[in-house]
């Protein structure tokens, strides 16, 4: 493996990581807008564990879909 291959792989990793973070941020905003209550208040103040598990499951499913799309 030469330096050009290494640089190309690092660039693509940075791009896909940035894309993933952007998509997770957009999904968080979408979930916040679609729910009639504050998710942050429910999880932090009211200790709604079931909601935290649900949000975690949503983010894991998005990560799996994103990884499959990147892997091809």
N, CA, C and O atoms as a CHARMM CRD file, in Angstrom:
* protein
*
  288
    1    1 UNK  N      0.85100  -1.17500   0.00000 PROA 1      0.00000
    2    1 UNK  CA     0.00000   0.00000   0.00000 PROA 1      0.00000
    3    1 UNK  C      0.89700   1.23800   0.00000 PROA 1      0.00000
    4    1 UNK  O      1.77500   1.38500   0.85000 PROA 1      0.00000
    5    2 UNK  N      0.66500   2.10300  -0.94400 PROA 2      0.00000
    6    2 UNK  CA     1.48500   3.32300  -0.99800 PROA 2      0.00000
    7    2 UNK  C      0.77900   4.46900  -0.27200 PROA 2      0.00000
    8    2 UNK  O     -0.34300   4.32400   0.21400 PROA 2      0.00000
    9    3 UNK  N      1.46300   5.60400  -0.21100 PROA 3      0.00000
   10    3 UNK  CA     0.92700   6.75000   0.52800 PROA 3      0.00000
   11    3 UNK  C     -0.35900   7.28800  -0.08200 PROA 3      0.00000
   12    3 UNK  O     -1.23600   7.77000   0.63400 PROA 3      0.00000
   13    4 UNK  N     -0.47400   7.20600  -1.41900 PROA 4      0.00000
   14    4 UNK  CA    -1.68400   7.71200  -2.05900 PROA 4      0.00000
   15    4 UNK  C     -2.91200   6.91700  -1.61500 PROA 4      0.00000
   16    4 UNK  O     -3.96700   7.49900  -1.36000 PROA 4      0.00000
   17    5 UNK  N     -2.78400   5.61200  -1.52200 PROA 5      0.00000
   18    5 UNK  CA    -3.90000   4.78000  -1.06900 PROA 5      0.00000
   19    5 UNK  C     -4.28500   5.11500   0.37200 PROA 5      0.00000
   20    5 UNK  O     -5.46600   5.21000   0.70500 PROA 5      0.00000
   21    6 UNK  N     -3.27500   5.29200   1.21500 PROA 6      0.00000
   22    6 UNK  CA    -3.53300   5.61400   2.61600 PROA 6      0.00000
   23    6 UNK  C     -4.25100   6.95400   2.73900 PROA 6      0.00000
   24    6 UNK  O     -5.21200   7.07800   3.49800 PROA 6      0.00000
   25    7 UNK  N     -3.79100   7.94700   2.00100 PROA 7      0.00000
   26    7 UNK  CA    -4.42300   9.27300   2.05600 PROA 7      0.00000
   27    7 UNK  C     -5.85300   9.20500   1.53100 PROA 7      0.00000
   28    7 UNK  O     -6.74700   9.84300   2.08700 PROA 7      0.00000
   29    8 UNK  N     -6.07300   8.44700   0.47900 PROA 8      0.00000
   30    8 UNK  CA    -7.42700   8.31200  -0.07800 PROA 8      0.00000
   31    8 UNK  C     -8.35400   7.62900   0.92200 PROA 8      0.00000
   32    8 UNK  O     -9.51100   8.02800   1.05800 PROA 8      0.00000
   33    9 UNK  N     -7.87300   6.61900   1.61500 PROA 9      0.00000
   34    9 UNK  CA    -8.70000   5.92200   2.60000 PROA 9      0.00000
   35    9 UNK  C     -9.00400   6.81600   3.80700 PROA 9      0.00000
   36    9 UNK  O    -10.11400   6.79500   4.33900 PROA 9      0.00000
   37   10 UNK  N     -8.02900   7.58300   4.22300 PROA 10     0.00000
   38   10 UNK  CA    -8.26200   8.49200   5.35300 PROA 10     0.00000
   39   10 UNK  C     -9.26400   9.56700   4.96300 PROA 10     0.00000
   40   10 UNK  O    -10.14600   9.90700   5.75100 PROA 10     0.00000
   41   11 UNK  N     -9.13700  10.10400   3.75600 PROA 11     0.00000
   42   11 UNK  CA   -10.10100  11.11000   3.29500 PROA 11     0.00000
   43   11 UNK  C    -11.51800  10.54700   3.23800 PROA 11     0.00000
   44   11 UNK  O    -12.46300  11.20600   3.67400 PROA 11     0.00000
   45   12 UNK  N    -11.67300   9.34200   2.70800 PROA 12     0.00000
   46   12 UNK  CA   -13.01600   8.77100   2.62100 PROA 12     0.00000
   47   12 UNK  C    -13.56200   8.46100   4.01500 PROA 12     0.00000
   48   12 UNK  O    -14.76100   8.61000   4.25100 PROA 12     0.00000
   49   13 UNK  N    -12.70300   8.03400   4.93700 PROA 13     0.00000
   50   13 UNK  CA   -13.15500   7.77900   6.30600 PROA 13     0.00000
   51   13 UNK  C    -13.62700   9.06800   6.96800 PROA 13     0.00000
   52   13 UNK  O    -14.64100   9.07000   7.66500 PROA 13     0.00000
   53   14 UNK  N    -12.90600  10.15500   6.75800 PROA 14     0.00000
   54   14 UNK  CA   -13.29900  11.44600   7.33800 PROA 14     0.00000
   55   14 UNK  C    -14.62100  11.92100   6.73600 PROA 14     0.00000
   56   14 UNK  O    -15.48500  12.42500   7.45300 PROA 14     0.00000
   57   15 UNK  N    -14.77700  11.76500   5.44400 PROA 15     0.00000
   58   15 UNK  CA   -16.01800  12.18500   4.78400 PROA 15     0.00000
   59   15 UNK  C    -17.20400  11.37200   5.29300 PROA 15     0.00000
   60   15 UNK  O    -18.25100  11.93800   5.60800 PROA 15     0.00000
   61   16 UNK  N    -17.05000  10.05600   5.37500 PROA 16     0.00000
   62   16 UNK  CA   -18.15400   9.22400   5.83400 PROA 16     0.00000
   63   16 UNK  C    -18.45300   9.44100   7.31100 PROA 16     0.00000
   64   16 UNK  O    -19.61100   9.37100   7.72300 PROA 16     0.00000
   65   17 UNK  N    -17.42400   9.70500   8.11200 PROA 17     0.00000
   66   17 UNK  CA   -17.66300   9.99900   9.53200 PROA 17     0.00000
   67   17 UNK  C    -18.43000  11.31300   9.66900 PROA 17     0.00000
   68   17 UNK  O    -19.36300  11.40900  10.46500 PROA 17     0.00000
   69   18 UNK  N    -18.04200  12.31200   8.90100 PROA 18     0.00000
   70   18 UNK  CA   -18.76200  13.59000   8.92200 PROA 18     0.00000
   71   18 UNK  C    -20.19700  13.43700   8.45400 PROA 18     0.00000
   72   18 UNK  O    -21.11400  14.02900   9.02200 PROA 18     0.00000
   73   19 UNK  N    -20.38300  12.64000   7.41500 PROA 19     0.00000
   74   19 UNK  CA   -21.73300  12.37600   6.91200 PROA 19     0.00000
   75   19 UNK  C    -22.57500  11.66000   7.95600 PROA 19     0.00000
   76   19 UNK  O    -23.75300  11.97100   8.12900 PROA 19     0.00000
   77   20 UNK  N    -21.97800  10.71000   8.64800 PROA 20     0.00000
   78   20 UNK  CA   -22.69400   9.98400   9.68900 PROA 20     0.00000
   79   20 UNK  C    -23.10000  10.89200  10.83600 PROA 20     0.00000
   80   20 UNK  O    -24.23100  10.81900  11.31500 PROA 20     0.00000
   81   21 UNK  N    -22.19000  11.74500  11.27900 PROA 21     0.00000
   82   21 UNK  CA   -22.50600  12.67200  12.36900 PROA 21     0.00000
   83   21 UNK  C    -23.60000  13.64400  11.93300 PROA 21     0.00000
   84   21 UNK  O    -24.50100  13.95600  12.71200 PROA 21     0.00000
   85   22 UNK  N    -23.52500  14.11600  10.70800 PROA 22     0.00000
   86   22 UNK  CA   -24.54900  15.02200  10.18100 PROA 22     0.00000
   87   22 UNK  C    -25.91300  14.33600  10.13500 PROA 22     0.00000
   88   22 UNK  O    -26.91900  14.93100  10.52200 PROA 22     0.00000
   89   23 UNK  N    -25.95300  13.09500   9.66500 PROA 23     0.00000
   90   23 UNK  CA   -27.21900  12.37300   9.60300 PROA 23     0.00000
   91   23 UNK  C    -27.79500  12.10500  10.98900 PROA 23     0.00000
   92   23 UNK  O    -29.00600  12.20000  11.18700 PROA 23     0.00000
   93   24 UNK  N    -26.92900  11.77100  11.95200 PROA 24     0.00000
   94   24 UNK  CA   -27.41800  11.55700  13.30900 PROA 24     0.00000
   95   24 UNK  C    -27.97200  12.85200  13.89800 PROA 24     0.00000
   96   24 UNK  O    -28.98300  12.82800  14.60000 PROA 24     0.00000
   97   25 UNK  N    -27.32500  13.97300  13.62200 PROA 25     0.00000
   98   25 UNK  CA   -27.83400  15.26000  14.09200 PROA 25     0.00000
   99   25 UNK  C    -29.17800  15.59700  13.46700 PROA 25     0.00000
  100   25 UNK  O    -30.09000  16.06800  14.14600 PROA 25     0.00000
  101   26 UNK  N    -29.29000  15.35200  12.17100 PROA 26     0.00000
  102   26 UNK  CA   -30.56400  15.61200  11.49300 PROA 26     0.00000
  103   26 UNK  C    -31.67000  14.69900  12.00600 PROA 26     0.00000
  104   26 UNK  O    -32.81600  15.12600  12.14600 PROA 26     0.00000
  105   27 UNK  N    -31.33200  13.45700  12.28300 PROA 27     0.00000
  106   27 UNK  CA   -32.34400  12.54300  12.81600 PROA 27     0.00000
  107   27 UNK  C    -32.77900  12.97800  14.21600 PROA 27     0.00000
  108   27 UNK  O    -33.95900  12.87800  14.55400 PROA 27     0.00000
  109   28 UNK  N    -31.84700  13.45700  15.02500 PROA 28     0.00000
  110   28 UNK  CA   -32.21100  13.94100  16.36000 PROA 28     0.00000
  111   28 UNK  C    -33.17100  15.13100  16.24300 PROA 28     0.00000
  112   28 UNK  O    -34.16800  15.19700  16.96200 PROA 28     0.00000
  113   29 UNK  N    -32.87200  16.06700  15.33900 PROA 29     0.00000
  114   29 UNK  CA   -33.76300  17.21700  15.14600 PROA 29     0.00000
  115   29 UNK  C    -35.13400  16.77100  14.64800 PROA 29     0.00000
  116   29 UNK  O    -36.15500  17.30200  15.08300 PROA 29     0.00000
  117   30 UNK  N    -35.16300  15.80700  13.74600 PROA 30     0.00000
  118   30 UNK  CA   -36.43700  15.30800  13.22300 PROA 30     0.00000
  119   30 UNK  C    -37.25500  14.63500  14.32300 PROA 30     0.00000
  120   30 UNK  O    -38.46300  14.85100  14.42400 PROA 30     0.00000
  121   31 UNK  N    -36.60200  13.82800  15.13800 PROA 31     0.00000
  122   31 UNK  CA   -37.30900  13.16000  16.23300 PROA 31     0.00000
  123   31 UNK  C    -37.83200  14.19400  17.22900 PROA 31     0.00000
  124   31 UNK  O    -38.95500  14.06800  17.71900 PROA 31     0.00000
  125   32 UNK  N    -37.02700  15.21400  17.53300 PROA 32     0.00000
  126   32 UNK  CA   -37.46100  16.27000  18.45300 PROA 32     0.00000
  127   32 UNK  C    -38.67700  17.01600  17.90600 PROA 32     0.00000
  128   32 UNK  O    -39.58900  17.35200  18.66100 PROA 32     0.00000
  129   33 UNK  N    -38.69300  17.27800  16.59500 PROA 33     0.00000
  130   33 UNK  CA   -39.80600  18.01700  15.99500 PROA 33     0.00000
  131   33 UNK  C    -41.07800  17.17500  15.91500 PROA 33     0.00000
  132   33 UNK  O    -42.18000  17.71200  16.03000 PROA 33     0.00000
  133   34 UNK  N    -40.94100  15.87100  15.72200 PROA 34     0.00000
  134   34 UNK  CA   -42.11400  15.02000  15.54000 PROA 34     0.00000
  135   34 UNK  C    -42.78600  14.64100  16.85200 PROA 34     0.00000
  136   34 UNK  O    -43.96800  14.29700  16.85600 PROA 34     0.00000
  137   35 UNK  N    -42.06900  14.69500  17.95100 PROA 35     0.00000
  138   35 UNK  CA   -42.67700  14.32600  19.22900 PROA 35     0.00000
  139   35 UNK  C    -43.32500  15.54400  19.88000 PROA 35     0.00000
  140   35 UNK  O    -42.78000  16.64600  19.80800 PROA 35     0.00000
  141   36 UNK  N    -44.47100  15.35800  20.50800 PROA 36     0.00000
  142   36 UNK  CA   -45.16700  16.49100  21.12500 PROA 36     0.00000
  143   36 UNK  C    -44.59700  16.88800  22.48800 PROA 36     0.00000
  144   36 UNK  O    -45.13000  17.78700  23.13900 PROA 36     0.00000
  145   37 UNK  N    -43.52900  16.23500  22.92300 PROA 37     0.00000
  146   37 UNK  CA   -42.92400  16.52600  24.22600 PROA 37     0.00000
  147   37 UNK  C    -41.42000  16.63900  24.04500 PROA 37     0.00000
  148   37 UNK  O    -40.88100  16.27100  23.00200 PROA 37     0.00000
  149   38 UNK  N    -40.75400  17.14500  25.05600 PROA 38     0.00000
  150   38 UNK  CA   -39.30300  17.28000  25.01000 PROA 38     0.00000
  151   38 UNK  C    -38.65300  15.95400  25.38600 PROA 38     0.00000
  152   38 UNK  O    -38.80600  15.47200  26.50900 PROA 38     0.00000
  153   39 UNK  N    -37.93700  15.38000  24.44900 PROA 39     0.00000
  154   39 UNK  CA   -37.26100  14.11200  24.70200 PROA 39     0.00000
  155   39 UNK  C    -36.19100  14.29600  25.76400 PROA 39     0.00000
  156   39 UNK  O    -36.03700  13.45400  26.64800 PROA 39     0.00000
  157   40 UNK  N    -35.46000  15.37900  25.68100 PROA 40     0.00000
  158   40 UNK  CA   -34.38500  15.63400  26.63700 PROA 40     0.00000
  159   40 UNK  C    -34.94200  15.73300  28.06500 PROA 40     0.00000
  160   40 UNK  O    -34.35600  15.18800  29.00100 PROA 40     0.00000
  161   41 UNK  N    -36.07800  16.43100  28.22600 PROA 41     0.00000
  162   41 UNK  CA   -36.68900  16.55000  29.56000 PROA 41     0.00000
  163   41 UNK  C    -37.17800  15.19400  30.04900 PROA 41     0.00000
  164   41 UNK  O    -36.99600  14.85100  31.21700 PROA 41     0.00000
  165   42 UNK  N    -37.78900  14.43300  29.17500 PROA 42     0.00000
  166   42 UNK  CA   -38.32000  13.12200  29.56200 PROA 42     0.00000
  167   42 UNK  C    -37.20200  12.19100  30.03800 PROA 42     0.00000
  168   42 UNK  O    -37.36800  11.46800  31.02000 PROA 42     0.00000
  169   43 UNK  N    -36.07300  12.21100  29.34500 PROA 43     0.00000
  170   43 UNK  CA   -34.98800  11.29400  29.69400 PROA 43     0.00000
  171   43 UNK  C    -34.20300  11.80500  30.90000 PROA 43     0.00000
  172   43 UNK  O    -33.93200  11.04300  31.82800 PROA 43     0.00000
  173   44 UNK  N    -33.83700  13.08800  30.89500 PROA 44     0.00000
  174   44 UNK  CA   -32.97500  13.61200  31.95000 PROA 44     0.00000
  175   44 UNK  C    -33.70700  13.88000  33.25800 PROA 44     0.00000
  176   44 UNK  O    -33.24300  13.47000  34.32200 PROA 44     0.00000
  177   45 UNK  N    -34.83900  14.55800  33.19100 PROA 45     0.00000
  178   45 UNK  CA   -35.52400  14.96400  34.41900 PROA 45     0.00000
  179   45 UNK  C    -36.50700  13.90900  34.92500 PROA 45     0.00000
  180   45 UNK  O    -36.57400  13.63700  36.12300 PROA 45     0.00000
  181   46 UNK  N    -37.26600  13.32000  34.00400 PROA 46     0.00000
  182   46 UNK  CA   -38.29100  12.36200  34.40900 PROA 46     0.00000
  183   46 UNK  C    -37.78200  10.92200  34.44300 PROA 46     0.00000
  184   46 UNK  O    -38.50800  10.02100  34.86100 PROA 46     0.00000
  185   47 UNK  N    -36.55200  10.70100  34.01200 PROA 47     0.00000
  186   47 UNK  CA   -35.90600   9.38400  34.02500 PROA 47     0.00000
  187   47 UNK  C    -36.73900   8.33000  33.29500 PROA 47     0.00000
  188   47 UNK  O    -36.97200   7.23700  33.81200 PROA 47     0.00000
  189   48 UNK  N    -37.17800   8.67400  32.09400 PROA 48     0.00000
  190   48 UNK  CA   -37.97600   7.75800  31.27600 PROA 48     0.00000
  191   48 UNK  C    -37.02000   6.80200  30.54800 PROA 48     0.00000
  192   48 UNK  O    -36.53800   7.09800  29.45400 PROA 48     0.00000
  193   49 UNK  N    -36.76200   5.67100  31.16600 PROA 49     0.00000
  194   49 UNK  CA   -35.78900   4.72000  30.63400 PROA 49     0.00000
  195   49 UNK  C    -36.28000   4.08100  29.34300 PROA 49     0.00000
  196   49 UNK  O    -35.48400   3.81700  28.44100 PROA 49     0.00000
  197   50 UNK  N    -37.56500   3.83300  29.24500 PROA 50     0.00000
  198   50 UNK  CA   -38.08700   3.19800  28.03200 PROA 50     0.00000
  199   50 UNK  C    -37.91400   4.11200  26.81500 PROA 50     0.00000
  200   50 UNK  O    -37.64000   3.62600  25.71800 PROA 50     0.00000
  201   51 UNK  N    -38.06800   5.40200  26.99200 PROA 51     0.00000
  202   51 UNK  CA   -37.84300   6.33600  25.89100 PROA 51     0.00000
  203   51 UNK  C    -36.36900   6.36200  25.51000 PROA 51     0.00000
  204   51 UNK  O    -36.04300   6.42900  24.32500 PROA 51     0.00000
  205   52 UNK  N    -35.48200   6.31200  26.48300 PROA 52     0.00000
  206   52 UNK  CA   -34.04900   6.28900  26.19800 PROA 52     0.00000
  207   52 UNK  C    -33.66800   5.03500  25.42000 PROA 52     0.00000
  208   52 UNK  O    -32.84400   5.09700  24.50700 PROA 52     0.00000
  209   53 UNK  N    -34.25900   3.90800  25.77100 PROA 53     0.00000
  210   53 UNK  CA   -33.99500   2.66300  25.05100 PROA 53     0.00000
  211   53 UNK  C    -34.52300   2.76400  23.62500 PROA 53     0.00000
  212   53 UNK  O    -33.86300   2.31200  22.69000 PROA 53     0.00000
  213   54 UNK  N    -35.69300   3.34600  23.45000 PROA 54     0.00000
  214   54 UNK  CA   -36.27100   3.50900  22.12200 PROA 54     0.00000
  215   54 UNK  C    -35.40600   4.41000  21.24400 PROA 54     0.00000
  216   54 UNK  O    -35.15200   4.07800  20.08600 PROA 54     0.00000
  217   55 UNK  N    -34.95900   5.52500  21.76900 PROA 55     0.00000
  218   55 UNK  CA   -34.10600   6.43700  21.00300 PROA 55     0.00000
  219   55 UNK  C    -32.78100   5.75300  20.67100 PROA 55     0.00000
  220   55 UNK  O    -32.26400   5.91100  19.56500 PROA 55     0.00000
  221   56 UNK  N    -32.23100   4.99900  21.61500 PROA 56     0.00000
  222   56 UNK  CA   -31.00700   4.24800  21.34300 PROA 56     0.00000
  223   56 UNK  C    -31.19500   3.23300  20.23500 PROA 56     0.00000
  224   56 UNK  O    -30.31700   3.06400  19.38900 PROA 56     0.00000
  225   57 UNK  N    -32.33500   2.55300  20.23200 PROA 57     0.00000
  226   57 UNK  CA   -32.62700   1.57700  19.18000 PROA 57     0.00000
  227   57 UNK  C    -32.76700   2.25500  17.81900 PROA 57     0.00000
  228   57 UNK  O    -32.32900   1.71000  16.80600 PROA 57     0.00000
  229   58 UNK  N    -33.36900   3.43000  17.79300 PROA 58     0.00000
  230   58 UNK  CA   -33.49400   4.17400  16.53500 PROA 58     0.00000
  231   58 UNK  C    -32.11500   4.54200  16.00300 PROA 58     0.00000
  232   58 UNK  O    -31.84300   4.38000  14.81300 PROA 58     0.00000
  233   59 UNK  N    -31.24400   5.03700  16.88200 PROA 59     0.00000
  234   59 UNK  CA   -29.90100   5.41400  16.43900 PROA 59     0.00000
  235   59 UNK  C    -29.08000   4.19800  16.00500 PROA 59     0.00000
  236   59 UNK  O    -28.30100   4.29200  15.05700 PROA 59     0.00000
  237   60 UNK  N    -29.23900   3.06900  16.67700 PROA 60     0.00000
  238   60 UNK  CA   -28.54100   1.86100  16.24700 PROA 60     0.00000
  239   60 UNK  C    -29.02300   1.39700  14.87500 PROA 60     0.00000
  240   60 UNK  O    -28.21900   0.96900  14.04700 PROA 60     0.00000
  241   61 UNK  N    -30.32300   1.47800  14.63300 PROA 61     0.00000
  242   61 UNK  CA   -30.83600   1.07300  13.32900 PROA 61     0.00000
  243   61 UNK  C    -30.34800   2.00700  12.22900 PROA 61     0.00000
  244   61 UNK  O    -30.05200   1.55500  11.12300 PROA 61     0.00000
  245   62 UNK  N    -30.26100   3.29700  12.51600 PROA 62     0.00000
  246   62 UNK  CA   -29.72200   4.24200  11.53900 PROA 62     0.00000
  247   62 UNK  C    -28.25000   3.94300  11.27100 PROA 62     0.00000
  248   62 UNK  O    -27.79600   4.01800  10.13000 PROA 62     0.00000
  249   63 UNK  N    -27.50200   3.60400  12.32800 PROA 63     0.00000
  250   63 UNK  CA   -26.08700   3.26900  12.15200 PROA 63     0.00000
  251   63 UNK  C    -25.90700   2.02600  11.29700 PROA 63     0.00000
  252   63 UNK  O    -25.00100   1.97900  10.46500 PROA 63     0.00000
  253   64 UNK  N    -26.74600   1.02700  11.48500 PROA 64     0.00000
  254   64 UNK  CA   -26.66100  -0.19700  10.68800 PROA 64     0.00000
  255   64 UNK  C    -26.97000   0.09800   9.22200 PROA 64     0.00000
  256   64 UNK  O    -26.27900  -0.39600   8.33000 PROA 64     0.00000
  257   65 UNK  N    -27.99100   0.89100   8.97400 PROA 65     0.00000
  258   65 UNK  CA   -28.34900   1.25300   7.60100 PROA 65     0.00000
  259   65 UNK  C    -27.24200   2.06100   6.95300 PROA 65     0.00000
  260   65 UNK  O    -26.90000   1.82800   5.79400 PROA 65     0.00000
  261   66 UNK  N    -26.67900   3.00500   7.68700 PROA 66     0.00000
  262   66 UNK  CA   -25.59100   3.83200   7.16200 PROA 66     0.00000
  263   66 UNK  C    -24.35800   2.98500   6.86900 PROA 66     0.00000
  264   66 UNK  O    -23.71200   3.17100   5.83800 PROA 66     0.00000
  265   67 UNK  N    -24.02600   2.05800   7.76200 PROA 67     0.00000
  266   67 UNK  CA   -22.86900   1.18000   7.53600 PROA 67     0.00000
  267   67 UNK  C    -23.07700   0.29600   6.31400 PROA 67     0.00000
  268   67 UNK  O    -22.14200   0.07300   5.54600 PROA 67     0.00000
  269   68 UNK  N    -24.28900  -0.20600   6.12600 PROA 68     0.00000
  270   68 UNK  CA   -24.57300  -1.03100   4.95100 PROA 68     0.00000
  271   68 UNK  C    -24.48100  -0.21100   3.67300 PROA 68     0.00000
  272   68 UNK  O    -24.01300  -0.70700   2.64800 PROA 68     0.00000
  273   69 UNK  N    -24.91800   1.02800   3.72700 PROA 69     0.00000
  274   69 UNK  CA   -24.85100   1.89400   2.54800 PROA 69     0.00000
  275   69 UNK  C    -23.40700   2.24000   2.19700 PROA 69     0.00000
  276   69 UNK  O    -23.05000   2.30700   1.02100 PROA 69     0.00000
  277   70 UNK  N    -22.58000   2.45800   3.21400 PROA 70     0.00000
  278   70 UNK  CA   -21.17600   2.79100   2.96400 PROA 70     0.00000
  279   70 UNK  C    -20.43200   1.55800   2.46000 PROA 70     0.00000
  280   70 UNK  O    -19.61200   1.65500   1.54700 PROA 70     0.00000
  281   71 UNK  N    -20.71800   0.40400   3.05100 PROA 71     0.00000
  282   71 UNK  CA   -20.00500  -0.82400   2.67200 PROA 71     0.00000
  283   71 UNK  C    -20.35500  -1.26300   1.26800 PROA 71     0.00000
  284   71 UNK  O    -19.52800  -1.83800   0.56000 PROA 71     0.00000
  285   72 UNK  N    -21.57500  -0.99200   0.87100 PROA 72     0.00000
  286   72 UNK  CA   -22.00500  -1.31700  -0.47900 PROA 72     0.00000
  287   72 UNK  C    -22.57900  -2.64300  -0.54100 PROA 72     0.00000
  288   72 UNK  O    -22.99800  -3.08500  -1.61100 PROA 72     0.00000
